[in-house]
């Protein structure tokens, strides 16, 4: 006699979780980006509406970051690792680590940032194109523009500008690569902060994107920056080898910051700093000193300081240095945190202790962070030809350097240097 009980149905492969907040979850256990975006737009910054909880029904033998990559497909593993490091993920109500294994009975709670919408609306935003072929495009980025859509910035980005460029201005046509398209950042190989100007490359084809990304990942790209900082920087050449990680506070205004961390959340970060020009004015007594390390293993940035100048010292407000930075790693805010931590914050970088530059007669010459990506060199991903691009200082930063040179030559001390390993040609 046949068994009257209903046949057993094998659950989907993804259904090893009991999902607690079902309104944001698709069948199969993945987070629905459209529902998440709608909730975020409707209710602003209410984190409770963006919190998703998973209760595991069986051991998976997976790291937490890999598990969440399966559950939140519109975020990359690196993004999720940063989310975990920032304390936005808990396991059993405890702050989690990306490397820990998840087991049966674990309750994983995630505060998910809203995903950007898919697709970019073309916008006629002026671009300074340094190079373009059918595989890639290199720009001299202007300040005050975001690279790709994110959260509340859904237009006015370089992605929007490039979409218009390929349709209307480029003689080569094409489009950005599909790599990263699901995160609303197609073609984005690397990024610059909003107020950082200078060289940036985008891929137009998937093959070029993967090969360029491999060069960045394996440190085969020469990236040189110029930064104008508060204080008299010395020695002329120094290697800054300080691990970086998220700020331990989740308070608004702090959770976006990075700090020097000597605990398990600190990731290696290496910057070579070379002094190119120094400007000093009225000699004063030295101020402040290096930042102390706290018991928690992280260190706040120091207040601006200066080093001895001949037989005296100068106050931070009366001395500035133009430095060339060579990145050996690519951590978030790496240059900004390293310089600020050593007591030389970038002019205009209010997040890390910098101040706008105001002349003695109260004229503001620069308010944004004085950081410029001056050189970008890599191997062409298809032709294997070595490529090197330079972006001269521009606009407000160029005007400020010219002002400091003139003022220091007239009323103070102006030094120029080209230490071993420096490669940026400074043209103002």
C-alpha positions as CSV (number, residue, x, y, z in Angstrom):
1,X,0.0,0.0,0.0
2,X,1.5,3.4,-0.9
3,X,2.6,5.7,1.9
4,X,-0.1,8.4,2.2
5,X,2.3,10.9,3.7
6,X,3.4,13.7,1.4
7,X,6.7,13.2,-0.4
8,X,9.8,14.7,1.3
9,X,11.0,17.9,-0.4
10,X,14.7,18.7,-0.4
11,X,15.2,22.3,0.8
12,X,17.1,24.6,-1.5
13,X,20.9,24.7,-1.1
14,X,20.7,28.2,0.4
15,X,18.0,27.4,2.9
16,X,20.3,26.3,5.8
17,X,19.2,29.4,7.8
18,X,16.1,30.4,9.8
19,X,15.7,34.0,8.7
20,X,14.4,36.2,11.5
21,X,13.7,39.4,9.5
22,X,11.9,38.1,6.5
23,X,10.7,41.4,4.9
24,X,14.2,42.0,3.5
25,X,14.9,38.4,2.5
26,X,14.3,36.8,-0.9
27,X,13.3,33.1,-1.2
28,X,16.4,31.0,-0.6
29,X,17.8,33.3,2.1
30,X,19.5,36.2,0.3
31,X,19.0,39.8,1.1
32,X,16.8,41.7,-1.3
33,X,18.6,44.9,-2.4
34,X,15.5,46.5,-3.8
35,X,13.6,46.1,-0.5
36,X,16.6,47.3,1.5
37,X,16.9,50.4,-0.7
38,X,13.2,51.1,-0.4
39,X,13.4,50.8,3.4
40,X,16.4,53.1,3.6
41,X,14.8,55.8,1.4
42,X,11.6,55.7,3.3
43,X,13.0,55.8,6.8
44,X,16.3,57.6,6.6
45,X,19.0,56.4,9.0
46,X,17.0,54.0,11.1
47,X,19.4,51.1,11.5
48,X,16.8,48.8,12.9
49,X,15.1,48.7,9.5
50,X,18.3,47.7,7.9
51,X,19.2,45.0,10.4
52,X,19.0,41.4,9.1
53,X,19.3,38.4,11.4
54,X,20.2,34.8,10.5
55,X,20.0,31.9,12.8
56,X,22.0,28.9,11.6
57,X,20.5,25.5,11.7
58,X,23.6,23.5,10.9
59,X,27.4,23.8,10.9
60,X,28.7,25.2,7.6
61,X,32.5,25.2,8.1
62,X,32.6,28.7,6.7
63,X,34.3,31.9,7.8
64,X,31.8,34.7,8.7
65,X,32.8,36.9,5.8
66,X,32.4,34.1,3.3
67,X,29.0,33.2,4.8
68,X,27.8,36.8,4.5
69,X,29.1,37.0,0.9
70,X,26.6,34.2,0.1
71,X,23.8,36.0,1.9
72,X,24.4,39.6,0.7
73,X,25.4,39.2,-2.9
74,X,25.4,43.0,-3.7
75,X,28.4,43.5,-1.3
76,X,31.9,42.3,-2.0
77,X,33.9,40.3,0.5
78,X,36.1,43.3,1.1
79,X,33.1,45.5,1.8
80,X,31.8,42.9,4.2
81,X,35.1,42.6,6.0
82,X,35.1,46.4,6.5
83,X,31.5,46.2,7.8
84,X,32.5,43.5,10.3
85,X,35.6,45.5,11.3
86,X,33.4,48.5,11.9
87,X,31.3,46.6,14.4
88,X,28.2,46.4,12.3
89,X,28.0,42.6,12.5
90,X,27.5,40.6,15.7
91,X,27.4,36.8,16.4
92,X,25.4,35.9,19.4
93,X,25.2,39.6,20.4
94,X,29.0,39.9,20.5
95,X,31.2,41.9,18.1
96,X,32.5,39.5,15.4
97,X,35.6,38.9,13.4
98,X,35.7,38.2,9.7
99,X,37.8,35.0,10.2
100,X,35.6,33.3,12.8
101,X,33.7,30.2,11.8
102,X,29.9,30.1,12.1
103,X,28.2,27.1,13.6
104,X,24.8,25.7,14.2
105,X,22.7,27.8,16.6
106,X,24.7,31.0,16.0
107,X,22.6,34.2,15.6
108,X,24.3,36.5,13.1
109,X,22.9,40.1,13.0
110,X,24.0,42.5,10.3
111,X,23.3,46.3,9.9
112,X,23.5,46.5,6.1
113,X,24.2,49.8,4.3
114,X,21.6,50.5,1.6
115,X,22.8,49.4,-1.8
116,X,23.1,51.9,-4.6
117,X,20.6,51.6,-7.5
118,X,21.7,49.7,-10.6
119,X,22.6,51.6,-13.7
120,X,24.0,55.1,-14.1
121,X,22.2,58.0,-15.7
122,X,24.5,59.8,-18.1
123,X,25.3,63.4,-17.0
124,X,27.3,66.0,-18.9
125,X,30.0,66.6,-16.3
126,X,33.3,67.9,-17.7
127,X,36.2,65.4,-17.7
128,X,39.9,65.9,-18.1
129,X,40.9,62.8,-20.1
130,X,44.6,61.9,-20.0
131,X,44.4,58.8,-22.1
132,X,41.8,56.5,-23.7
133,X,41.7,53.4,-25.8
134,X,39.3,50.6,-26.3
135,X,40.4,48.9,-23.1
136,X,40.7,51.7,-20.5
137,X,40.5,55.4,-19.8
138,X,42.6,57.6,-17.5
139,X,41.3,60.8,-16.0
140,X,42.8,63.7,-14.1
141,X,40.0,63.8,-11.5
142,X,38.8,67.2,-10.3
143,X,38.1,67.7,-6.5
144,X,34.6,67.6,-5.1
145,X,33.4,64.7,-7.1
146,X,32.6,61.1,-6.0
147,X,33.9,58.2,-8.1
148,X,30.8,56.0,-8.0
149,X,27.2,56.1,-6.7
150,X,26.8,55.3,-3.0
151,X,24.0,55.7,-0.5
152,X,22.7,59.3,-0.8
153,X,25.1,60.2,-3.7
154,X,23.3,58.7,-6.6
155,X,24.2,61.2,-9.3
156,X,27.0,63.7,-10.1
157,X,29.6,61.0,-9.9
158,X,32.4,60.0,-12.3
159,X,30.4,57.0,-13.3
160,X,27.6,59.3,-14.5
161,X,30.1,61.5,-16.3
162,X,31.7,58.6,-18.1
163,X,28.4,57.2,-19.2
164,X,27.7,60.5,-21.0
165,X,31.3,60.7,-22.3
166,X,31.1,57.3,-24.0
167,X,27.8,58.2,-25.6
168,X,28.5,61.7,-26.7
169,X,32.2,62.8,-26.6
170,X,34.5,59.8,-27.0
171,X,35.6,59.0,-30.6
172,X,36.3,55.4,-29.4
173,X,32.9,54.9,-27.8
174,X,32.5,51.8,-25.7
175,X,31.4,51.6,-22.1
176,X,32.7,50.7,-18.7
177,X,33.4,47.0,-17.9
178,X,30.7,45.0,-16.3
179,X,32.9,44.0,-13.4
180,X,31.5,45.7,-10.3
181,X,28.2,46.5,-12.0
182,X,26.2,44.8,-9.4
183,X,27.6,47.2,-6.8
184,X,26.9,50.3,-9.1
185,X,30.6,50.8,-9.7
186,X,31.3,49.3,-13.2
187,X,34.8,49.7,-14.4
188,X,36.1,51.0,-11.1
189,X,39.6,49.6,-10.6
190,X,40.6,51.9,-7.7
191,X,39.2,54.9,-6.0
192,X,40.1,58.4,-4.8
193,X,38.4,60.3,-2.0
194,X,35.8,62.9,-3.0
195,X,38.2,65.9,-2.4
196,X,41.3,64.2,-3.7
197,X,42.3,65.2,-7.3
198,X,44.5,63.6,-9.9
199,X,45.1,60.4,-11.8
200,X,42.5,57.6,-11.8
201,X,42.0,54.7,-14.3
202,X,38.8,53.0,-15.3
203,X,38.5,49.7,-17.3
204,X,36.3,49.6,-20.4
205,X,36.5,45.8,-20.9
206,X,36.2,42.9,-18.4
207,X,39.6,41.4,-19.4
208,X,41.3,44.7,-18.8
209,X,39.5,45.2,-15.5
210,X,40.7,41.8,-14.1
211,X,44.2,42.3,-15.2
212,X,44.5,45.9,-13.9
213,X,43.0,44.8,-10.6
214,X,45.6,42.0,-10.4
215,X,48.4,44.7,-10.8
216,X,46.9,46.8,-8.0
217,X,46.4,43.8,-5.7
218,X,50.0,42.7,-6.1
219,X,51.5,46.2,-5.8
220,X,52.8,46.4,-9.3
221,X,51.4,49.9,-9.8
222,X,53.4,53.1,-9.0
223,X,51.1,55.5,-7.2
224,X,52.5,58.9,-6.2
225,X,50.6,61.6,-4.3
226,X,51.4,65.2,-3.4
227,X,50.1,66.5,-0.1
228,X,50.4,69.9,1.6
229,X,50.6,69.4,5.3
230,X,50.7,71.5,8.5
231,X,54.2,71.6,10.0
232,X,57.9,71.2,9.1
233,X,58.2,67.6,8.1
234,X,61.5,65.8,8.8
235,X,63.5,63.7,8.1
236,X,63.5,64.2,4.3
237,X,62.6,60.6,3.7
238,X,60.8,58.3,6.1
239,X,58.9,55.0,5.9
240,X,55.6,55.1,7.8
241,X,54.8,51.5,8.7
242,X,51.7,51.7,11.0
243,X,48.7,49.3,10.9
244,X,45.3,50.9,10.3
245,X,41.8,49.9,11.2
246,X,38.3,51.3,12.0
247,X,37.8,53.8,14.8
248,X,36.6,52.0,17.9
249,X,33.6,54.3,18.4
250,X,30.4,53.9,16.4
251,X,29.3,57.5,17.1
252,X,28.3,59.5,14.1
253,X,31.3,61.3,12.7
254,X,33.7,58.7,14.1
255,X,32.6,55.4,12.6
256,X,33.7,56.6,9.1
257,X,37.3,57.3,10.4
258,X,40.3,55.0,10.4
259,X,43.0,55.0,13.1
260,X,46.3,53.4,13.9
261,X,45.6,50.1,15.6
262,X,48.1,47.7,17.1
263,X,45.5,45.0,17.8
264,X,43.9,42.3,15.7
265,X,41.8,44.8,13.8
266,X,44.9,46.7,12.5
267,X,45.9,45.8,8.9
268,X,49.4,46.5,7.6
269,X,49.8,49.9,5.9
270,X,53.1,51.2,4.4
271,X,53.7,54.7,3.1
272,X,57.0,56.3,2.0
273,X,57.1,60.0,2.6
274,X,59.6,62.3,0.9
275,X,59.8,66.0,1.5
276,X,59.8,68.1,-1.7
277,X,59.3,71.7,-0.4
278,X,59.1,73.3,3.0
279,X,57.9,76.8,3.9
280,X,58.4,78.5,7.3
281,X,57.6,82.0,8.6
282,X,57.8,83.2,12.2
283,X,60.0,81.1,14.5
284,X,58.1,79.9,17.6
285,X,58.4,77.3,20.4
286,X,57.6,73.7,19.3
287,X,54.1,72.4,20.1
288,X,52.7,69.0,20.9
289,X,54.3,65.7,20.4
290,X,53.6,62.2,19.1
291,X,50.3,60.6,20.0
292,X,50.2,58.3,23.0
293,X,49.0,54.7,22.5
294,X,46.0,53.7,24.6
295,X,45.4,50.5,26.4
296,X,42.8,49.5,23.8
297,X,45.5,49.1,21.2
298,X,44.5,52.1,19.0
299,X,45.9,55.6,18.8
300,X,44.2,58.9,18.1
301,X,45.9,61.3,15.7
302,X,48.3,63.7,17.2
303,X,47.7,67.4,17.2
304,X,49.8,69.3,14.6
305,X,53.5,69.4,15.6
306,X,56.7,70.5,14.1
307,X,60.3,69.4,14.3
308,X,63.4,71.6,15.1
309,X,64.3,74.0,12.3
310,X,68.0,74.7,12.7
311,X,68.3,76.1,16.2
312,X,64.6,76.8,16.8
313,X,61.2,75.4,15.9
314,X,58.1,76.7,14.2
315,X,54.5,76.6,15.1
316,X,52.3,74.5,12.9
317,X,50.4,77.5,11.7
318,X,53.6,79.1,10.5
319,X,55.1,76.1,8.7
320,X,54.0,73.9,5.9
321,X,55.5,71.1,3.9
322,X,54.8,69.7,0.4
323,X,55.4,66.0,0.6
324,X,55.5,63.2,-2.0
325,X,53.8,60.0,-0.9
326,X,54.5,56.6,-2.4
327,X,51.9,54.0,-1.5
328,X,52.9,50.4,-0.9
329,X,49.5,49.4,0.4
330,X,46.1,50.8,-0.4
331,X,44.2,51.1,2.9
332,X,41.2,53.4,3.3
333,X,42.4,57.0,4.2
334,X,46.0,55.6,4.5
335,X,47.9,58.8,3.6
336,X,45.5,61.0,5.6
337,X,45.7,58.9,8.8
338,X,49.5,58.2,8.6
339,X,50.4,61.9,8.2
340,X,47.9,63.0,10.9
341,X,49.0,60.4,13.3
342,X,52.6,61.7,13.1
343,X,51.4,65.3,13.7
344,X,51.3,66.6,10.1
345,X,47.6,66.6,9.1
346,X,46.8,67.5,5.5
347,X,45.7,71.1,5.1
348,X,41.9,71.3,4.8
349,X,41.4,67.7,6.0
350,X,39.0,68.5,8.9
351,X,38.3,64.8,9.5
352,X,41.9,64.2,10.6
353,X,42.9,67.5,12.1
354,X,43.7,69.7,9.1
355,X,42.5,73.3,8.8
356,X,41.6,75.4,5.8
357,X,44.3,77.7,4.6
358,X,43.6,81.4,5.4
359,X,46.0,84.2,4.5
360,X,47.0,86.8,7.1
361,X,44.5,89.2,5.4
362,X,41.7,86.6,6.0
363,X,41.4,85.3,2.4
364,X,40.6,81.6,2.3
365,X,42.7,79.9,-0.4
366,X,41.8,76.3,0.2
367,X,39.1,74.5,2.2
368,X,39.2,70.9,0.9
369,X,41.9,68.4,1.7
370,X,45.2,69.3,-0.1
371,X,45.8,65.8,-1.6
372,X,46.6,65.1,-5.2
373,X,47.3,61.8,-7.1
374,X,50.2,63.1,-9.2
375,X,51.5,60.0,-10.9
376,X,50.0,56.6,-11.9
377,X,52.1,54.1,-13.7
378,X,51.2,50.5,-14.7
379,X,51.5,48.0,-17.5
380,X,48.8,48.1,-20.2
381,X,46.6,45.0,-19.4
382,X,46.4,43.9,-23.0
383,X,49.4,45.3,-25.0
384,X,51.8,44.9,-22.0
385,X,53.2,48.4,-22.8
386,X,54.4,50.4,-19.8
387,X,52.2,53.4,-19.2
388,X,52.9,56.4,-17.0
389,X,50.5,59.3,-16.4
390,X,51.1,62.6,-14.6
391,X,48.6,65.1,-13.5
392,X,50.0,68.6,-12.7
393,X,48.7,70.4,-9.6
394,X,45.6,72.3,-10.5
395,X,43.2,75.0,-9.3
396,X,43.2,75.9,-5.6
397,X,46.0,73.6,-4.6
398,X,48.3,75.0,-7.3
399,X,47.4,78.5,-6.3
400,X,48.2,77.7,-2.6
401,X,51.6,76.3,-3.4
402,X,52.4,79.3,-5.5
403,X,51.3,81.6,-2.6
404,X,53.4,79.7,-0.1
405,X,56.5,79.9,-2.3
406,X,56.1,83.6,-2.8
407,X,55.4,84.4,0.9
408,X,58.2,82.2,2.2
409,X,60.8,83.6,-0.2
410,X,59.7,87.1,0.8
411,X,59.1,86.8,4.5
412,X,60.5,83.4,5.7
413,X,62.3,80.3,4.5
414,X,61.6,78.3,1.4
415,X,63.4,74.9,0.8
416,X,63.2,72.6,-2.2
417,X,64.4,69.0,-2.1
418,X,64.6,66.0,-4.4
419,X,65.5,63.1,-2.1
420,X,66.4,59.7,-3.5
421,X,63.4,57.9,-4.9
422,X,61.4,61.0,-5.6
423,X,59.8,61.0,-9.1
424,X,57.1,63.6,-9.2
425,X,57.8,66.7,-11.3
426,X,56.2,69.6,-9.5
427,X,54.8,72.2,-11.9
428,X,52.8,75.1,-10.7
